[in-house]
């Protein structure tokens, strides 16, 4: 009898805890799924934002795997490039469902930068920051892309933004990258210097 009395409050807490969890302020994100589009019935039940989040999660996983491939003892650039390209495609799918998904644009900017396509990278970062000007991670990555493409003044402009946003850690990262590139370099030297020292 006593054990049943102790179990009742526990069962009550388990029953109501999902309701409390939804008030955490974080949007619910569906778990990543590599079988996108395999079950149209399941995708029909999701809102456009949920579908966008699902595609974004898959793209984010691809970027994480690409970074691991580059950071491995024997870096696999071919595998990383393939994953960055797939991440870009998946982020495109996320943007089809939600054109305001600024994080997807930031992820595309990062992936294009890692593939060495600075015009597309800069365009993606600019689009991200048009939607969310105070998105500090994009400001830092945009600064890196500008620096790598030879635009030191542009990178310093992003550093100024980061300081205004009180994004101290990101400002320090960009400041370090700027300091590592001599003040007067051409775009090729800036890109080579940054890409060898920067695996973020």
N, C-alpha and C positions, 0 to 999 in steps of 0.2 A: 504494500500500500504506500509506504514511504517513497519507494523508488518511482512509483507512478506520479506522485506529487512533485518530485524533482524534475521529472521528464516533461510535465505540462508546460512550465515556463520556457523550457528549451525548445519544445516544438512550436510554441507561439512565436518565439524570436526567429526561428528558421522560416516560419511562414510569412512574417512581415518584413524581414530584412531586405528582400528584393525591392519592396516599395520604397524603403528608406534609401537604398542605393541609387535610385533614379534621381534623387535630389542632390547628388554630389556636385552638380554644376558642369560636369564634363559630358560632352555628347557621347551617346552610346555608339561605339564603333564596332561594326561586325568583324568577326575574326577573318584574317586573310584567307582567301580560297583560290587555289590554283585552277579551279575548274569553272572559271567565269563563262557564263553563257551555256554551260553544259545542261543546265536545268532551267529552261525558260520559265517554267511555272514558279520556281522559287524566286527568280529575279522579278517577276511580275508583282510579287507581294512586297517588295521593298520600295521605299520612296526614292525619288531621284537622288536625294542627298545620300541615302544609305548605299545606293548603287555606286555613287561617286566615291564614297569612303572605301567601299570594298575594292574598287580598282586602284585607288590611291594606296591602300595598304599593301596590295600586291606590288605596286611600283616601288614603294618604300623598301619592301623586302628585297627586291632586285638590286636596289642601290646598296643596301647593306651587304649583300652577297658580293657585289662587285668590289666594294671597298675591302672586303676580306680577301678576295682574290688578288688584289693589288698589294695587300699588306702581308701576304703569305711569304714564307721563307724563299720560295721560288715564285715570284709574282707571275700571274697568268693574265697578261694584258688582253689577250684575245677573248678569254672568257669574260673578263670585266667589261670590255667594250660591248659584247653581245648583251650582257645584263643591263648596261646603261641604255642601250637602244631599246630594249624591251621595256625598261622603266619609263622611257619617254612615251612609248606607244600606250602604255597603261595609264599614264598620267593624262594623255590625250583623251582616253576613254572616260576618265573621271571628269574631265572638263566638258565632255559632251553632256553629261548629266547635270553638272553644276558649273556654269561659266564663272562663278565667283570664287571658286576653290583656289585661293591664292597659294596655299601650300603646294598644290600640284604644279603650279607655275614655277615655284621656287625649286621644286624637285627637278623639273625639266631644265631649269637654268643650271643647276648643279651638274646634271648628267651631260648636257651639251658641253659644259666647261671641261669636264673630265674627258670628253671625246675630242676636245681641242677645237670645237666649232664656236668661236667667241661671238660672232654676230648673232647666232641663234640663242646662245647663252644669255647675252646682254639683253636681247629682246624679251626673253622669258622673265628675267629678273625685273626688267622695267614694267612689264605687264603685271607682275605680282605686286610691285610697289605702287602701281596705279590703283590697285584694289585695296591695298593695306599699307599705306606709307610708313606706319610705325612698326612694321614687322622686322624686328632687329636681325633675325637669322638671314633674311634675304639681303638686308643692307650689308652684312659682313661678307656674304658670298659674292654679292654684286661688286663690292670693293675688290675682292680677290680677282674676279674675272676682269675688271677694268685694269688692274695692275698687271695681270698676266698678258693682257692685250696691248700693253704699252701706255695706258692712260693713268699715269701716276696722280695727276691732279684730280681726276674723277674718283680714284680710290681714296684720296685724302678727303674729298667731299663726303664720301660714305662714312669715313671715320668721324667726321664732324657730326653727322647724323647720329651715329651710334653713341657718341658722347652726350648729345642732347637727349637721347632716349634713356640715358643712364644704363646702357648695356655694357657695363665695364669689362666683363670677360671677353665679349665679342670684339669690343674696341681694342682690347689688348692684343687679341689674335691678329686683327687687321694691322694694327700699329707695328707688330713684329714683322709681318709680311712686307709692309712698306719699307721698314728699316733694312730689310735684307736685300732690297733691290737698290743699286746705286741710283742717284738722282737723275742722271742723264744716261738712259739706255734706250736702245731701240726695242721694238715690240718682240722680236725674236729672242733677244737676250733676256728680257723680262719674263717671257713665258718659260724659257728653259730654266732660269734660276728658280722661279716659283714652283714649277711642276716637279722639280727634283727634290725640293725641300718640303713640299706641301702634299701630304697624302690624305688630307681631310676631305 
